[in-house]
């Protein structure tokens, strides 16, 4: 982490380390993490706001904003020799 600033990359890296710690139980690990995060939302926001957030997440998924289809990475163009 850089000088106390919270970054998405740092959190993602920490999450991946948790998954790496339990490679034979990735689905169970993700499920437990999801349940813990859900409980945190309920404590922080209450049930009504958490349900609203989950409805927004469901809508976002149905609209195709989150997919398992890999994004094609563009190949760099070859530079001409001078």
N, C-alpha and C positions, 0 to 999 in steps of 0.2 A: 504494500500500500504506500502511496506517495504522500508523505507529510500529513497524515491524518485525513486525507480526502477519500471518500468512499467511491470506489469505481466498480462498474458492472463487471469489468474484466477480472478484478480481484475476487469478487464474489463467485463468478463462474469458475475460476481456477480452484477456489476452495471447495466448491461443489463437486468438481471433477475429482479432486483428491479424496473426497468421501466415497465417490463411486469406485475409485481405484482401490480403496481399502477393502471393499466387499465385492470383488469381481464375480463371484459365483451367485450373488443375490442382488443383482442390479435392480430388477423390477421391485423387489421387496424394499430395497433401500430408497428408491424413488418414491414409492408409495408411503413409506414412513415419513420422508421429508415433506411430501405434499400434505399429509395429515398434520404435521407440526406447523407448517406454514399456515394452513387453514385455521388451526386453533389460535395462532398469533393474530390473524386477521379478525377473528371473532372477538378476541380480547381488546384489540386496538380500536375496532370500528363498531362493533356489536353485530348481531345476527342480520338485521335488516340491510345494513350497508354491505356486509359480506355477501349476502345473496344477490344484491344488485351487481356487485363486482363479478360474481360467478356468472350471472346472466350476460354481462358484457363480454366475458371471456368466451362463453359458449357461442355468442353471436360472432365474435371474431374468428373462432375456429370454423364455424359454418360458412363464413364468407371466404375462407381459404387463406387467411392471413398467416396461418401456421400450418406447415406441411412437412411431410417427410421426404418429399421429392427433392433430390439434391439440385442445387443451383449449378448450372454449367459455368465453369470458370473460363473466361476468355483467355486464349493463348496470346502471348505478346507477339506483336508484329516483328518480323525480322527487319533490322535496319540495313539499309543499303550501305555497302562499303564505299568509302570515298577515296 
